[in-house]
Amino acid sequence: MKLIELNFSYIRRRKLNSVLNTLLLALGIATIVVLLLFGAQFEQSLTRDARGIDLVVGAKGSPMQLILSSVYHLDVPTGNIPLPEAKEIVAQRAVKKAFPLALGDSYRGYRIVGTTHDYPAHHGIAVGEGRLWEEVLEVTAGARVAEDAGLKIGDEIVSSHGLSDGGAGHHDHALRIVGILEPSGTVLDRLLLTSIPTVWEVHEKTADDEDHAEIEDEHEAGHDGEHADHAPRDDIFALDDDEGKEVTALLIQYSSPIAAAMFPRFVNSETNLQAASPAFETARLYSLLGVGLDAFRAFGVILIAAAALSVFV
């Protein structure tokens, strides 16, 4: 009993010193706990968004940039690839399934991604309200985008050129919200999904009027026949007329384990494209960030040690 009384007597007599020791100890423990939670959450998020994607094929450039732009939608793409070359990649026996992506526009800083219905289905995300896009210029919004921008079914939005807010707007072709995805905690929460023909349509129609006036006049008579090229086909690889059409990247699943050893080498050496492995690049990214996390952990340990030492002193 006397020991407890002595402890409280010491605390009352040296209030500032006791508060400082407690604060140092609390900061040290809080720092380590937050870093452990952040590291676990970060690794889980990287793994969840890249789940089931064995390889990403895109234009030549940085493999890390290709993964960040196509899987996590955090960086600018390395470029576009012609649709005929994408068809050749998808036709390889090593490819079991491919999810094409077409990037280039955004809305209030949220990216508009042209893709197929297989992309949200791959992540196991259902539609919370409305439906998935079916026609050209229809868009299905991610849960976070809809909440932050206040989007509802039937709203019309104007996309901006570029992947950040502030680009030139495509005012001639408003996009209509037809669905909102359920919250999933994946990257799709902050995306606006549409068909790849929608991306083609918007960019074909928003060039300078002077350059396209004659082209529009020539195409007017046969517009009904040509509109089939802009139909919202889910399988763009079935298009007969692919001249001038491009996609940004292909998210690929292997057809067999041996493809992991052979296919990336084939893409990088035999084509004008590059192949990047999400598993390898995310591990490299996590190792780079891990250096900073280790430094913060060391700082937390120092705080705890300082607090403990001051108590004993």
Protein Blocks (a to p, Z undefined) as FASTA:
>chain_A
ZZmmmmmmmmmmmmmlmmmmmmmmmmmmmmmmmmmmmmmmmmmmmmmmmgoiabdcdded
dfklmmmmmmnopaccfbdcdfklmmmmmmpmklmbdcdddehiaeehiacddddfklmm
mnopacfbhcadfbghiacddfklmmmnopaehiacdddedjbehiacdfklccddfbdc
ddehiaklmcccddfklmmmmmmmmgcfklmmmmmmmmmmmmmmmmmmmpccfblmlpfb
lghiacfbdcdddfbfklmmmmmmmmmmmmcbdcddfklmmmmmmmmmmmmmmmmmmmmm
mmmmmmmmmmmZZ
